[in-house]
Amino acid sequence: MLVISKLKEKLKSNNKWFLISLVLMMGIFLYAGSSFAMKATGQAEFCSSCHVMNQAARTYLDSVHAGISCNDCHAPHQPLAQTTFKAKAAFDHISANISGNIDDVIHAKAHSKAVVNQNCMNCHQMTNKNVASNDVKQSCTDCHRQVPHFSKKPIGERKVAGE
């Protein structure tokens, strides 16, 4: 009897470590998979796979911002906020594609504009310090709407902010 009870205790102990290891491995795979998905879905190649984003992706690749990912401007930087933001965006995009309710030109909604504006301010802190607060519009894109998705025009023909 003593041998059987010791054997049962050992099996319970082994099962406990097995379950802990299994949960840990699942957590690692989930983290790695979501990190890969976040990075992959924030690249111009992925974003331009939707035909309405072709021009935006092409012009972005010719801009000074071409070295950063789409997520750097268009998604929150905090991991949990980014995950929920992108999950909602994915749901909205899938719904629009299924219903066929896709605009020819995509316009950012208020929540997206707020995220983009905050990301502009985070990266361009020195510029923010040099701009007089009474000269500032509500959003960076009020003046810099075409950054980095400018029209493909020669630089001499592009409008300057405020014109």
N, C-alpha and C positions, 0 to 999 in steps of 0.2 A: 504494500500500500504506500509506503514511504517513497519508494522508487517511482510509482505512478504519479504521485502528487508533485514530486520534483520535476518529472518530465513535463507535466502540464504547465507548471510555472515557467519552465524554460521555453516551451512553445509559445506561451502568452508573451513572454519577453521578446522572442524573435519576431512574432507578429507585430508587436508594437514598433520595433525598429524598422521592420519592412514597410509598414504603413507610413512612418515618418519619412523614410527614404523615398517612397513613392510620391508622397505629397511634395517633398522638396524637389524631386525631379520634374514633376508636373509644373510646379511654380517656375522653375528655370526655363523649361520649354515654352511656357506661356509668356514669360517676360521676353525671351529671345524672339519668339514669333511676333509679338506685338511691336517690339523695337524694329524688327525687320519691316513689318507692315507699315509702320509710321514713316520710316525712312523711304521705302519704295513708293508710297502713295504721296510723297511730298516732292517728287522729282518731276521736272518738266516733261519727261518722256511719258510718265503716267498721266499727268494732267492733260497733255495734248492728245491723249487717246480718244478724248471726246471732241468731235468735230468743232463744236462752238468755241473750244479753247485753243484751236490751232494758231490763230493770229497772236493771241496773248503769249503763248509759249514761244513762238518764233521770235517775236520782238523782245521778249525777256532774255533770250539767249544772246541777243546783240547788245544788251544793256550792261551798265556797270554793276548791276546786281546779279549777273549771270553766275557768279561763284557761290551763291547761297541757294538754299532749297526753297521751294514754294512755301513750305511750312514755316520758314523763318519769318516770312511776312504775313502769311494768311492763316496762321494757327497760333493759339496761345503757346507759350514756351514751357509752362508747367506740365509735367507728364499727365496727371489726371485730367486737368482742364483740356489738354490737347486731345486726349483720347475721347472724351465725351463730345468735344467740339467736332472732331472728325467723324465720329459715329453718327451724329446728327446730320452733318453735311452729306455723308454717304447715303443715309436714309432718304434725305431730300433729293439727291441726285438720282438715285435708283427709282424713286417714285416718279420723278419728272420723266425719266426715260421710259418707264413702263406706260405711263399715261400719255406720252407723246407731247406733254406740255412743256416744251423746251423753248426758251427765248432764243432768237438769233444772236442777241448780244446779252451777255450775263452782266447783271448789275448786282453789286454787293448789297446785302441787307444790312440793317442798322447794327446788328450784333457783329457781323463780319467787319464792317467799317470801323467799329470800336477796337477790334482786335488788331487790324492793320494799323490804325493810328497809334495804338500803344506800342506796337513793334517798331514803327518808325521812330517814335520818341525814345525808345530804349536804345536803338542803334545810333541815333544821331544826337546824343546828349550835348555835345559841344555846340552843335548848330542851334539847339534849343536855347542854350545860354546866350547866344549871340543875337537872337531875334527878339526885338522889343515886343512885350506882351500885348501892347495896344495895336500892333500890326498883324497879329496872328488871327487867322480864321478859326473856325470851330474844329476843323480836321486838317491834317497835313495834306490830304488828297483834294481839299478844296482848291489849292493852288497847284499841287503836284499830281494831278489826276493821271497823267500819262507815264508816271514813273512806276515801274520800269517797262510798262506795256505801251510804249509810244508808237505812233503811226510810223510806217516806214517812209519817212521823208528825209531829204538831205538836211543836215543840221541847220543850214542857213534858212530853211523854210519852216522850221518848227517854231511854234509860238512859245514865247517866254512866259513864265508864270505872271499873272496879273494883266496880260494883254487881252 
